[in-house]
Amino acid sequence: MLFIETRGSWREMGRQIGDAFPEQLRSCIDYYAAWLVADLDRYRPAIAQIRDLISAHVPELIDETAGLAESSGIDEDTLLGYRFFNEVRERISEGCSVVYVANSDVGPILGRNCDLSATFDPDIQLCRTSRPTDGPDRITTTYLGMAGAVGVNASGLGIGGASAHTQSHYGVEGLPGQILNLLLMGRCGCVAEARDLLSRHAFLGKSQVLLTGDRDGASVLFEMAPGRTAEPVDRPPEQDWQICTNFFPSGRIPIDPEPMYLESAYARFGRMSHTLGAVLVERSVSGIQQLLTDIAQPGLCIPQDHVTLQTAYSQVMELATGRMHIRPGHPEDASWQVVALT
Protein backbone atom coordinates (compact mmCIF):
# COMPACT_ATOMS: atom_id res chain seq x y z
CA MET A 1 0.00 0.00 0.00
CA LEU A 2 1.12 3.55 -0.81
CA PHE A 3 0.63 6.57 1.40
CA ILE A 4 0.80 10.30 0.70
CA GLU A 5 -0.36 13.55 2.19
CA THR A 6 -1.03 16.34 -0.30
CA ARG A 7 -1.60 20.05 0.30
CA GLY A 8 -2.39 23.15 -1.73
CA SER A 9 -4.57 23.81 -4.72
CA TRP A 10 -5.97 20.91 -6.69
CA ARG A 11 -3.33 21.44 -9.35
CA GLU A 12 -0.58 21.46 -6.71
CA MET A 13 -1.91 18.31 -5.10
CA GLY A 14 -1.96 16.65 -8.51
CA ARG A 15 1.70 17.56 -8.92
CA GLN A 16 2.52 16.06 -5.53
CA ILE A 17 0.98 12.75 -6.42
CA GLY A 18 2.81 12.69 -9.76
CA ASP A 19 6.10 13.55 -8.07
CA ALA A 20 5.70 10.80 -5.49
CA PHE A 21 4.56 7.90 -7.67
CA PRO A 22 5.49 8.42 -11.34
CA GLU A 23 6.56 4.83 -12.05
CA GLN A 24 3.68 3.25 -10.16
CA LEU A 25 1.27 5.45 -12.08
CA ARG A 26 2.71 4.34 -15.40
CA SER A 27 2.51 0.72 -14.30
CA CYS A 28 -1.17 1.13 -13.43
CA ILE A 29 -1.95 2.64 -16.83
CA ASP A 30 -0.05 -0.14 -18.60
CA TYR A 31 -1.87 -2.82 -16.61
CA TYR A 32 -5.44 -1.49 -16.62
CA ALA A 33 -5.58 0.56 -19.81
CA ALA A 34 -2.97 -0.62 -22.30
CA TRP A 35 -5.65 -0.33 -25.00
CA LEU A 36 -5.94 3.36 -24.23
CA VAL A 37 -2.22 4.02 -24.61
CA ALA A 38 -2.00 1.90 -27.75
CA ASP A 39 -4.62 3.89 -29.67
CA LEU A 40 -5.19 7.15 -27.81
CA ASP A 41 -6.46 9.10 -30.84
CA ARG A 42 -9.34 6.69 -31.20
CA TYR A 43 -10.51 7.46 -27.67
CA ARG A 44 -9.97 11.23 -27.64
CA PRO A 45 -13.61 12.00 -28.63
CA ALA A 46 -14.87 9.90 -25.71
CA ILE A 47 -12.34 11.53 -23.37
CA ALA A 48 -13.57 14.95 -24.51
CA GLN A 49 -17.10 13.95 -23.51
CA ILE A 50 -15.85 12.84 -20.11
CA ARG A 51 -13.94 16.11 -19.73
CA ASP A 52 -17.08 18.14 -20.45
CA LEU A 53 -19.05 16.13 -17.91
CA ILE A 54 -16.42 16.56 -15.21
CA SER A 55 -16.03 20.27 -15.94
CA ALA A 56 -19.74 20.78 -15.38
CA HIS A 57 -19.84 18.98 -12.03
CA VAL A 58 -16.37 18.61 -10.43
CA PRO A 59 -14.01 21.02 -12.21
CA GLU A 60 -11.40 20.59 -9.48
CA LEU A 61 -10.71 17.16 -10.87
CA ILE A 62 -9.64 18.71 -14.17
CA ASP A 63 -7.15 20.86 -12.29
CA GLU A 64 -5.81 17.90 -10.34
CA THR A 65 -5.36 15.88 -13.53
CA ALA A 66 -3.48 18.78 -15.13
CA GLY A 67 -1.10 18.89 -12.17
CA LEU A 68 -0.65 15.15 -12.28
CA ALA A 69 0.27 15.37 -15.95
CA GLU A 70 2.77 18.18 -15.37
CA SER A 71 4.74 16.29 -12.73
CA SER A 72 4.52 12.76 -14.11
CA GLY A 73 5.15 13.65 -17.76
CA ILE A 74 2.14 11.59 -18.85
CA ASP A 75 -0.21 13.01 -21.47
CA GLU A 76 -3.24 14.65 -19.83
CA ASP A 77 -5.76 12.88 -22.04
CA THR A 78 -4.12 9.56 -21.19
CA LEU A 79 -4.46 10.30 -17.50
CA LEU A 80 -8.06 11.42 -17.79
CA GLY A 81 -8.90 8.39 -19.88
CA TYR A 82 -7.18 6.12 -17.38
CA ARG A 83 -8.99 7.64 -14.43
CA PHE A 84 -12.31 7.00 -16.17
CA PHE A 85 -11.37 4.09 -18.40
CA ASN A 86 -14.66 2.21 -17.92
CA GLU A 87 -16.62 5.32 -18.93
CA VAL A 88 -14.38 5.92 -21.93
CA ARG A 89 -15.01 2.43 -23.27
CA GLU A 90 -18.75 2.70 -22.69
CA ARG A 91 -18.93 5.88 -24.74
CA ILE A 92 -17.42 4.48 -27.93
CA SER A 93 -19.95 5.04 -30.70
CA GLU A 94 -21.37 2.34 -32.90
CA GLY A 95 -23.87 3.28 -35.57
CA CYS A 96 -25.51 0.07 -36.75
CA SER A 97 -28.67 -0.65 -38.75
CA VAL A 98 -30.81 -3.80 -38.40
CA VAL A 99 -33.70 -5.10 -40.52
CA TYR A 100 -36.00 -8.13 -40.17
CA VAL A 101 -38.21 -9.44 -42.98
CA ALA A 102 -40.64 -12.23 -42.15
CA ASN A 103 -41.42 -13.31 -45.73
CA SER A 104 -38.70 -13.90 -48.31
CA ASP A 105 -37.68 -16.50 -50.84
CA VAL A 106 -35.71 -18.30 -48.10
CA GLY A 107 -38.00 -17.60 -45.15
CA PRO A 108 -37.36 -15.01 -42.44
CA ILE A 109 -34.23 -12.87 -42.83
CA LEU A 110 -32.32 -10.69 -40.38
CA GLY A 111 -29.86 -8.19 -41.89
CA ARG A 112 -27.43 -5.80 -40.27
CA ASN A 113 -24.76 -3.22 -41.06
CA CYS A 114 -22.11 -2.80 -38.38
CA ASP A 115 -20.80 0.78 -38.47
CA LEU A 116 -17.70 1.55 -36.43
CA SER A 117 -14.73 3.85 -36.20
CA ALA A 118 -12.68 3.55 -39.37
CA THR A 119 -9.49 3.17 -37.31
CA PHE A 120 -8.58 -0.27 -35.95
CA ASP A 121 -12.13 -1.47 -35.19
CA PRO A 122 -12.76 -3.15 -38.55
CA ASP A 123 -9.54 -5.15 -38.35
CA ILE A 124 -10.45 -7.00 -35.15
CA GLN A 125 -14.05 -7.99 -35.85
CA LEU A 126 -14.56 -11.76 -35.53
CA CYS A 127 -17.06 -13.94 -37.31
CA ARG A 128 -17.26 -17.12 -35.27
CA THR A 129 -18.98 -20.42 -35.83
CA SER A 130 -19.51 -22.15 -32.49
CA ARG A 131 -20.55 -25.74 -31.92
CA PRO A 132 -20.78 -26.25 -28.17
CA THR A 133 -21.49 -29.61 -26.60
CA ASP A 134 -24.08 -28.09 -24.24
CA GLY A 135 -26.01 -25.67 -26.42
CA PRO A 136 -27.14 -24.80 -29.93
CA ASP A 137 -24.65 -24.22 -32.71
CA ARG A 138 -24.43 -20.58 -33.72
CA ILE A 139 -22.73 -18.08 -36.02
CA THR A 140 -21.89 -14.80 -34.33
CA THR A 141 -19.96 -11.61 -34.98
CA THR A 142 -18.28 -9.32 -32.48
CA TYR A 143 -14.97 -7.79 -31.41
CA LEU A 144 -12.20 -10.33 -31.03
CA GLY A 145 -12.19 -11.55 -27.44
CA MET A 146 -15.60 -10.19 -26.45
CA ALA A 147 -18.06 -12.55 -24.79
CA GLY A 148 -21.40 -11.38 -26.15
CA ALA A 149 -22.25 -11.25 -29.84
CA VAL A 150 -25.04 -10.96 -32.38
CA GLY A 151 -25.94 -13.62 -34.89
CA VAL A 152 -28.12 -16.67 -35.51
CA ASN A 153 -28.39 -19.99 -33.68
CA ALA A 154 -29.38 -23.44 -34.91
CA SER A 155 -32.85 -23.06 -33.41
CA GLY A 156 -33.53 -20.20 -35.82
CA LEU A 157 -33.31 -17.22 -33.48
CA GLY A 158 -31.44 -14.19 -34.79
CA ILE A 159 -30.41 -11.06 -32.92
CA GLY A 160 -28.93 -7.80 -34.17
CA GLY A 161 -28.17 -4.69 -32.17
CA ALA A 162 -27.34 -1.02 -32.49
CA SER A 163 -26.22 1.63 -30.02
CA ALA A 164 -28.91 4.11 -28.93
CA HIS A 165 -27.89 7.05 -26.78
CA THR A 166 -29.88 8.09 -23.72
CA GLN A 167 -29.07 10.17 -20.65
CA SER A 168 -31.50 8.12 -18.55
CA HIS A 169 -30.16 5.52 -16.13
CA TYR A 170 -32.65 3.60 -14.02
CA GLY A 171 -30.46 1.71 -11.55
CA VAL A 172 -27.29 -0.27 -11.01
CA GLU A 173 -28.70 -3.79 -10.70
CA GLY A 174 -28.92 -6.20 -13.59
CA LEU A 175 -26.89 -8.19 -16.09
CA PRO A 176 -24.38 -6.75 -18.56
CA GLY A 177 -25.54 -6.74 -22.15
CA GLN A 178 -22.85 -9.23 -23.18
CA ILE A 179 -24.22 -11.79 -20.72
CA LEU A 180 -27.77 -11.22 -21.95
CA ASN A 181 -26.62 -11.77 -25.54
CA LEU A 182 -24.96 -15.02 -24.53
CA LEU A 183 -28.16 -16.16 -22.81
CA LEU A 184 -30.24 -15.28 -25.84
CA MET A 185 -27.99 -17.23 -28.21
CA GLY A 186 -27.54 -20.18 -25.85
CA ARG A 187 -30.89 -20.52 -24.10
CA CYS A 188 -33.52 -19.20 -26.50
CA GLY A 189 -34.88 -20.69 -29.70
CA CYS A 190 -37.62 -18.23 -30.58
CA VAL A 191 -38.75 -14.65 -30.02
CA ALA A 192 -41.21 -15.65 -27.27
CA GLU A 193 -38.39 -17.21 -25.25
CA ALA A 194 -36.19 -14.17 -25.83
CA ARG A 195 -38.98 -11.91 -24.64
CA ASP A 196 -39.45 -13.97 -21.49
CA LEU A 197 -35.73 -13.97 -20.70
CA LEU A 198 -35.32 -10.22 -21.14
CA SER A 199 -38.39 -9.55 -19.00
CA ARG A 200 -36.66 -11.26 -16.05
CA HIS A 201 -33.34 -9.40 -16.06
CA ALA A 202 -32.52 -5.70 -15.91
CA PHE A 203 -29.95 -4.55 -18.43
CA LEU A 204 -26.59 -2.93 -17.64
CA GLY A 205 -24.15 -1.34 -20.06
CA LYS A 206 -24.21 1.05 -22.98
CA SER A 207 -27.81 1.70 -24.00
CA GLN A 208 -28.92 -0.03 -27.18
CA VAL A 209 -31.73 -1.37 -29.31
CA LEU A 210 -31.85 -5.10 -30.01
CA LEU A 211 -33.93 -6.56 -32.83
CA THR A 212 -34.80 -10.24 -32.47
CA GLY A 213 -36.48 -12.43 -35.07
CA ASP A 214 -37.08 -16.14 -35.52
CA ARG A 215 -37.61 -18.74 -38.21
CA ASP A 216 -41.38 -18.79 -37.61
CA GLY A 217 -41.86 -15.17 -38.68
CA ALA A 218 -42.01 -13.47 -35.27
CA SER A 219 -39.98 -10.39 -34.35
CA VAL A 220 -39.79 -7.83 -31.58
CA LEU A 221 -37.53 -4.85 -30.93
CA PHE A 222 -36.13 -4.30 -27.43
CA GLU A 223 -35.12 -0.86 -26.17
CA MET A 224 -32.45 -1.30 -23.49
CA ALA A 225 -31.34 1.36 -21.03
CA PRO A 226 -29.14 0.78 -17.96
CA GLY A 227 -30.89 -0.38 -14.80
CA ARG A 228 -34.23 -1.49 -16.25
CA THR A 229 -35.68 -4.43 -18.09
CA ALA A 230 -35.88 -4.19 -21.85
CA GLU A 231 -38.82 -2.27 -23.29
CA PRO A 232 -40.46 -4.43 -26.02
CA VAL A 233 -41.69 -2.73 -29.18
CA ASP A 234 -43.98 -5.02 -31.16
CA ARG A 235 -44.05 -5.13 -34.93
CA PRO A 236 -47.19 -3.51 -36.36
CA PRO A 237 -49.54 -6.34 -37.42
CA GLU A 238 -49.86 -5.02 -40.98
CA GLN A 239 -46.07 -5.14 -41.54
CA ASP A 240 -43.91 -8.12 -42.42
CA TRP A 241 -40.78 -6.12 -41.54
CA GLN A 242 -39.21 -4.37 -38.56
CA ILE A 243 -36.13 -2.14 -38.37
CA CYS A 244 -33.94 -0.17 -36.00
CA THR A 245 -31.03 2.23 -36.08
CA ASN A 246 -29.55 4.36 -33.31
CA PHE A 247 -32.50 5.67 -31.32
CA PHE A 248 -35.46 4.43 -29.28
CA PRO A 249 -38.49 4.56 -31.61
CA SER A 250 -41.24 4.02 -29.01
CA GLY A 251 -40.79 7.38 -27.27
CA ARG A 252 -40.96 5.63 -23.89
CA ILE A 253 -37.23 6.06 -23.22
CA PRO A 254 -35.85 9.57 -23.82
CA ILE A 255 -33.12 9.83 -26.43
CA ASP A 256 -29.97 11.88 -26.06
CA PRO A 257 -30.31 14.61 -28.71
CA GLU A 258 -27.00 14.59 -30.59
CA PRO A 259 -27.61 16.15 -34.03
CA MET A 260 -24.79 14.53 -36.01
CA TYR A 261 -25.51 11.10 -34.52
CA LEU A 262 -29.26 11.35 -35.07
CA GLU A 263 -28.89 12.76 -38.58
CA SER A 264 -27.32 9.50 -39.66
CA ALA A 265 -29.69 7.36 -37.60
CA TYR A 266 -32.84 8.98 -39.00
CA ALA A 267 -31.51 9.01 -42.57
CA ARG A 268 -30.89 5.27 -42.47
CA PHE A 269 -34.19 4.60 -40.68
CA GLY A 270 -36.10 6.65 -43.25
CA ARG A 271 -34.44 4.95 -46.20
CA MET A 272 -35.26 1.49 -44.82
CA SER A 273 -38.85 2.44 -43.94
CA HIS A 274 -39.52 3.85 -47.40
CA THR A 275 -37.83 1.02 -49.25
CA LEU A 276 -39.59 -1.75 -47.33
CA GLY A 277 -42.94 -0.01 -47.00
CA ALA A 278 -43.17 0.81 -50.70
CA VAL A 279 -41.72 -2.60 -51.66
CA LEU A 280 -38.85 -1.07 -53.63
CA VAL A 281 -36.64 -4.13 -53.11
CA GLU A 282 -37.43 -7.82 -53.39
CA ARG A 283 -38.09 -9.78 -50.23
CA SER A 284 -34.97 -11.86 -50.83
CA VAL A 285 -31.38 -12.22 -49.70
CA SER A 286 -30.19 -10.12 -52.63
CA GLY A 287 -32.86 -7.50 -51.93
CA ILE A 288 -31.80 -7.08 -48.31
CA GLN A 289 -28.16 -7.04 -49.41
CA GLN A 290 -29.01 -4.14 -51.71
CA LEU A 291 -30.84 -2.33 -48.90
CA LEU A 292 -27.79 -2.67 -46.65
CA THR A 293 -25.64 -1.30 -49.46
CA ASP A 294 -27.97 1.70 -49.80
CA ILE A 295 -27.61 2.62 -46.11
CA ALA A 296 -23.88 1.92 -45.75
CA GLN A 297 -21.70 4.72 -44.36
CA PRO A 298 -20.49 6.66 -46.28
CA GLY A 299 -22.95 6.22 -49.10
CA LEU A 300 -26.33 7.14 -50.49
CA CYS A 301 -27.83 8.27 -47.17
CA ILE A 302 -24.72 9.63 -45.46
CA PRO A 303 -22.26 11.62 -47.61
CA GLN A 304 -18.56 11.53 -46.85
CA ASP A 305 -18.47 14.97 -45.21
CA HIS A 306 -21.20 13.92 -42.74
CA VAL A 307 -19.70 10.58 -41.79
CA THR A 308 -18.59 9.92 -38.22
CA LEU A 309 -18.50 6.13 -38.57
CA GLN A 310 -17.87 3.68 -41.40
CA THR A 311 -19.57 0.41 -42.31
CA ALA A 312 -17.16 -2.29 -41.13
CA TYR A 313 -19.19 -5.28 -42.31
CA SER A 314 -22.68 -6.34 -43.36
CA GLN A 315 -24.53 -9.57 -42.63
CA VAL A 316 -27.73 -11.21 -43.82
CA MET A 317 -28.92 -14.22 -41.82
CA GLU A 318 -31.28 -16.88 -43.15
CA LEU A 319 -33.00 -17.90 -39.94
CA ALA A 320 -34.62 -21.06 -41.34
CA THR A 321 -31.41 -22.48 -42.81
CA GLY A 322 -28.69 -21.20 -40.47
CA ARG A 323 -26.76 -19.49 -43.25
CA MET A 324 -25.06 -16.13 -42.80
CA HIS A 325 -24.11 -14.02 -45.81
CA ILE A 326 -21.34 -11.68 -44.69
CA ARG A 327 -19.53 -8.86 -46.44
CA PRO A 328 -16.34 -8.04 -44.49
CA GLY A 329 -15.86 -4.37 -45.27
CA HIS A 330 -17.51 -1.36 -46.87
CA PRO A 331 -19.58 -2.18 -50.01
CA GLU A 332 -16.99 -0.45 -52.20
CA ASP A 333 -14.22 -2.69 -50.93
CA ALA A 334 -15.71 -6.11 -50.19
CA SER A 335 -17.77 -8.98 -51.61
CA TRP A 336 -20.33 -11.28 -50.02
CA GLN A 337 -19.39 -14.72 -48.75
CA VAL A 338 -21.38 -17.40 -46.92
CA VAL A 339 -20.88 -19.13 -43.58
CA ALA A 340 -23.28 -21.97 -42.76
CA LEU A 341 -24.20 -24.10 -39.77
CA THR A 342 -25.01 -27.14 -41.94
ROKOL-74092 format. One line per field, with one value per residue (C-alpha): residue in one letter; x, y, z. Coordinates in Angstrom, 1 decimal. Layout:
<rs>
residuo [A,...]
u [X,...]
v [Y,...]
w [Z,...]
</rs>
This chain:
<rs>
residuo [M,L,F,I,E,T,R,G,S,W,R,E,M,G,R,Q,I,G,D,A,F,P,E,Q,L,R,S,C,I,D,Y,Y,A,A,W,L,V,A,D,L,D,R,Y,R,P,A,I,A,Q,I,R,D,L,I,S,A,H,V,P,E,L,I,D,E,T,A,G,L,A,E,S,S,G,I,D,E,D,T,L,L,G,Y,R,F,F,N,E,V,R,E,R,I,S,E,G,C,S,V,V,Y,V,A,N,S,D,V,G,P,I,L,G,R,N,C,D,L,S,A,T,F,D,P,D,I,Q,L,C,R,T,S,R,P,T,D,G,P,D,R,I,T,T,T,Y,L,G,M,A,G,A,V,G,V,N,A,S,G,L,G,I,G,G,A,S,A,H,T,Q,S,H,Y,G,V,E,G,L,P,G,Q,I,L,N,L,L,L,M,G,R,C,G,C,V,A,E,A,R,D,L,L,S,R,H,A,F,L,G,K,S,Q,V,L,L,T,G,D,R,D,G,A,S,V,L,F,E,M,A,P,G,R,T,A,E,P,V,D,R,P,P,E,Q,D,W,Q,I,C,T,N,F,F,P,S,G,R,I,P,I,D,P,E,P,M,Y,L,E,S,A,Y,A,R,F,G,R,M,S,H,T,L,G,A,V,L,V,E,R,S,V,S,G,I,Q,Q,L,L,T,D,I,A,Q,P,G,L,C,I,P,Q,D,H,V,T,L,Q,T,A,Y,S,Q,V,M,E,L,A,T,G,R,M,H,I,R,P,G,H,P,E,D,A,S,W,Q,V,V,A,L,T]
u [0.0,1.1,0.6,0.8,-0.4,-1.0,-1.6,-2.4,-4.6,-6.0,-3.3,-0.6,-1.9,-2.0,1.7,2.5,1.0,2.8,6.1,5.7,4.6,5.5,6.6,3.7,1.3,2.7,2.5,-1.2,-1.9,-0.1,-1.9,-5.4,-5.6,-3.0,-5.7,-5.9,-2.2,-2.0,-4.6,-5.2,-6.5,-9.3,-10.5,-10.0,-13.6,-14.9,-12.3,-13.6,-17.1,-15.8,-13.9,-17.1,-19.1,-16.4,-16.0,-19.7,-19.8,-16.4,-14.0,-11.4,-10.7,-9.6,-7.1,-5.8,-5.4,-3.5,-1.1,-0.6,0.3,2.8,4.7,4.5,5.1,2.1,-0.2,-3.2,-5.8,-4.1,-4.5,-8.1,-8.9,-7.2,-9.0,-12.3,-11.4,-14.7,-16.6,-14.4,-15.0,-18.7,-18.9,-17.4,-19.9,-21.4,-23.9,-25.5,-28.7,-30.8,-33.7,-36.0,-38.2,-40.6,-41.4,-38.7,-37.7,-35.7,-38.0,-37.4,-34.2,-32.3,-29.9,-27.4,-24.8,-22.1,-20.8,-17.7,-14.7,-12.7,-9.5,-8.6,-12.1,-12.8,-9.5,-10.4,-14.0,-14.6,-17.1,-17.3,-19.0,-19.5,-20.5,-20.8,-21.5,-24.1,-26.0,-27.1,-24.7,-24.4,-22.7,-21.9,-20.0,-18.3,-15.0,-12.2,-12.2,-15.6,-18.1,-21.4,-22.2,-25.0,-25.9,-28.1,-28.4,-29.4,-32.9,-33.5,-33.3,-31.4,-30.4,-28.9,-28.2,-27.3,-26.2,-28.9,-27.9,-29.9,-29.1,-31.5,-30.2,-32.6,-30.5,-27.3,-28.7,-28.9,-26.9,-24.4,-25.5,-22.9,-24.2,-27.8,-26.6,-25.0,-28.2,-30.2,-28.0,-27.5,-30.9,-33.5,-34.9,-37.6,-38.8,-41.2,-38.4,-36.2,-39.0,-39.5,-35.7,-35.3,-38.4,-36.7,-33.3,-32.5,-30.0,-26.6,-24.2,-24.2,-27.8,-28.9,-31.7,-31.9,-33.9,-34.8,-36.5,-37.1,-37.6,-41.4,-41.9,-42.0,-40.0,-39.8,-37.5,-36.1,-35.1,-32.5,-31.3,-29.1,-30.9,-34.2,-35.7,-35.9,-38.8,-40.5,-41.7,-44.0,-44.1,-47.2,-49.5,-49.9,-46.1,-43.9,-40.8,-39.2,-36.1,-33.9,-31.0,-29.5,-32.5,-35.5,-38.5,-41.2,-40.8,-41.0,-37.2,-35.8,-33.1,-30.0,-30.3,-27.0,-27.6,-24.8,-25.5,-29.3,-28.9,-27.3,-29.7,-32.8,-31.5,-30.9,-34.2,-36.1,-34.4,-35.3,-38.9,-39.5,-37.8,-39.6,-42.9,-43.2,-41.7,-38.9,-36.6,-37.4,-38.1,-35.0,-31.4,-30.2,-32.9,-31.8,-28.2,-29.0,-30.8,-27.8,-25.6,-28.0,-27.6,-23.9,-21.7,-20.5,-22.9,-26.3,-27.8,-24.7,-22.3,-18.6,-18.5,-21.2,-19.7,-18.6,-18.5,-17.9,-19.6,-17.2,-19.2,-22.7,-24.5,-27.7,-28.9,-31.3,-33.0,-34.6,-31.4,-28.7,-26.8,-25.1,-24.1,-21.3,-19.5,-16.3,-15.9,-17.5,-19.6,-17.0,-14.2,-15.7,-17.8,-20.3,-19.4,-21.4,-20.9,-23.3,-24.2,-25.0]
v [0.0,3.5,6.6,10.3,13.5,16.3,20.0,23.2,23.8,20.9,21.4,21.5,18.3,16.7,17.6,16.1,12.7,12.7,13.5,10.8,7.9,8.4,4.8,3.2,5.4,4.3,0.7,1.1,2.6,-0.1,-2.8,-1.5,0.6,-0.6,-0.3,3.4,4.0,1.9,3.9,7.2,9.1,6.7,7.5,11.2,12.0,9.9,11.5,14.9,14.0,12.8,16.1,18.1,16.1,16.6,20.3,20.8,19.0,18.6,21.0,20.6,17.2,18.7,20.9,17.9,15.9,18.8,18.9,15.2,15.4,18.2,16.3,12.8,13.6,11.6,13.0,14.7,12.9,9.6,10.3,11.4,8.4,6.1,7.6,7.0,4.1,2.2,5.3,5.9,2.4,2.7,5.9,4.5,5.0,2.3,3.3,0.1,-0.7,-3.8,-5.1,-8.1,-9.4,-12.2,-13.3,-13.9,-16.5,-18.3,-17.6,-15.0,-12.9,-10.7,-8.2,-5.8,-3.2,-2.8,0.8,1.5,3.9,3.5,3.2,-0.3,-1.5,-3.1,-5.2,-7.0,-8.0,-11.8,-13.9,-17.1,-20.4,-22.2,-25.7,-26.2,-29.6,-28.1,-25.7,-24.8,-24.2,-20.6,-18.1,-14.8,-11.6,-9.3,-7.8,-10.3,-11.6,-10.2,-12.6,-11.4,-11.3,-11.0,-13.6,-16.7,-20.0,-23.4,-23.1,-20.2,-17.2,-14.2,-11.1,-7.8,-4.7,-1.0,1.6,4.1,7.1,8.1,10.2,8.1,5.5,3.6,1.7,-0.3,-3.8,-6.2,-8.2,-6.7,-6.7,-9.2,-11.8,-11.2,-11.8,-15.0,-16.2,-15.3,-17.2,-20.2,-20.5,-19.2,-20.7,-18.2,-14.6,-15.7,-17.2,-14.2,-11.9,-14.0,-14.0,-10.2,-9.6,-11.3,-9.4,-5.7,-4.5,-2.9,-1.3,1.0,1.7,0.0,-1.4,-5.1,-6.6,-10.2,-12.4,-16.1,-18.7,-18.8,-15.2,-13.5,-10.4,-7.8,-4.9,-4.3,-0.9,-1.3,1.4,0.8,-0.4,-1.5,-4.4,-4.2,-2.3,-4.4,-2.7,-5.0,-5.1,-3.5,-6.3,-5.0,-5.1,-8.1,-6.1,-4.4,-2.1,-0.2,2.2,4.4,5.7,4.4,4.6,4.0,7.4,5.6,6.1,9.6,9.8,11.9,14.6,14.6,16.2,14.5,11.1,11.4,12.8,9.5,7.4,9.0,9.0,5.3,4.6,6.7,4.9,1.5,2.4,3.8,1.0,-1.8,0.0,0.8,-2.6,-1.1,-4.1,-7.8,-9.8,-11.9,-12.2,-10.1,-7.5,-7.1,-7.0,-4.1,-2.3,-2.7,-1.3,1.7,2.6,1.9,4.7,6.7,6.2,7.1,8.3,9.6,11.6,11.5,15.0,13.9,10.6,9.9,6.1,3.7,0.4,-2.3,-5.3,-6.3,-9.6,-11.2,-14.2,-16.9,-17.9,-21.1,-22.5,-21.2,-19.5,-16.1,-14.0,-11.7,-8.9,-8.0,-4.4,-1.4,-2.2,-0.4,-2.7,-6.1,-9.0,-11.3,-14.7,-17.4,-19.1,-22.0,-24.1,-27.1]
w [0.0,-0.8,1.4,0.7,2.2,-0.3,0.3,-1.7,-4.7,-6.7,-9.3,-6.7,-5.1,-8.5,-8.9,-5.5,-6.4,-9.8,-8.1,-5.5,-7.7,-11.3,-12.1,-10.2,-12.1,-15.4,-14.3,-13.4,-16.8,-18.6,-16.6,-16.6,-19.8,-22.3,-25.0,-24.2,-24.6,-27.8,-29.7,-27.8,-30.8,-31.2,-27.7,-27.6,-28.6,-25.7,-23.4,-24.5,-23.5,-20.1,-19.7,-20.5,-17.9,-15.2,-15.9,-15.4,-12.0,-10.4,-12.2,-9.5,-10.9,-14.2,-12.3,-10.3,-13.5,-15.1,-12.2,-12.3,-16.0,-15.4,-12.7,-14.1,-17.8,-18.8,-21.5,-19.8,-22.0,-21.2,-17.5,-17.8,-19.9,-17.4,-14.4,-16.2,-18.4,-17.9,-18.9,-21.9,-23.3,-22.7,-24.7,-27.9,-30.7,-32.9,-35.6,-36.8,-38.7,-38.4,-40.5,-40.2,-43.0,-42.2,-45.7,-48.3,-50.8,-48.1,-45.2,-42.4,-42.8,-40.4,-41.9,-40.3,-41.1,-38.4,-38.5,-36.4,-36.2,-39.4,-37.3,-36.0,-35.2,-38.6,-38.3,-35.1,-35.8,-35.5,-37.3,-35.3,-35.8,-32.5,-31.9,-28.2,-26.6,-24.2,-26.4,-29.9,-32.7,-33.7,-36.0,-34.3,-35.0,-32.5,-31.4,-31.0,-27.4,-26.5,-24.8,-26.2,-29.8,-32.4,-34.9,-35.5,-33.7,-34.9,-33.4,-35.8,-33.5,-34.8,-32.9,-34.2,-32.2,-32.5,-30.0,-28.9,-26.8,-23.7,-20.6,-18.6,-16.1,-14.0,-11.5,-11.0,-10.7,-13.6,-16.1,-18.6,-22.2,-23.2,-20.7,-22.0,-25.5,-24.5,-22.8,-25.8,-28.2,-25.9,-24.1,-26.5,-29.7,-30.6,-30.0,-27.3,-25.2,-25.8,-24.6,-21.5,-20.7,-21.1,-19.0,-16.1,-16.1,-15.9,-18.4,-17.6,-20.1,-23.0,-24.0,-27.2,-29.3,-30.0,-32.8,-32.5,-35.1,-35.5,-38.2,-37.6,-38.7,-35.3,-34.3,-31.6,-30.9,-27.4,-26.2,-23.5,-21.0,-18.0,-14.8,-16.2,-18.1,-21.8,-23.3,-26.0,-29.2,-31.2,-34.9,-36.4,-37.4,-41.0,-41.5,-42.4,-41.5,-38.6,-38.4,-36.0,-36.1,-33.3,-31.3,-29.3,-31.6,-29.0,-27.3,-23.9,-23.2,-23.8,-26.4,-26.1,-28.7,-30.6,-34.0,-36.0,-34.5,-35.1,-38.6,-39.7,-37.6,-39.0,-42.6,-42.5,-40.7,-43.2,-46.2,-44.8,-43.9,-47.4,-49.3,-47.3,-47.0,-50.7,-51.7,-53.6,-53.1,-53.4,-50.2,-50.8,-49.7,-52.6,-51.9,-48.3,-49.4,-51.7,-48.9,-46.6,-49.5,-49.8,-46.1,-45.7,-44.4,-46.3,-49.1,-50.5,-47.2,-45.5,-47.6,-46.9,-45.2,-42.7,-41.8,-38.2,-38.6,-41.4,-42.3,-41.1,-42.3,-43.4,-42.6,-43.8,-41.8,-43.2,-39.9,-41.3,-42.8,-40.5,-43.3,-42.8,-45.8,-44.7,-46.4,-44.5,-45.3,-46.9,-50.0,-52.2,-50.9,-50.2,-51.6,-50.0,-48.8,-46.9,-43.6,-42.8,-39.8,-41.9]
</rs>
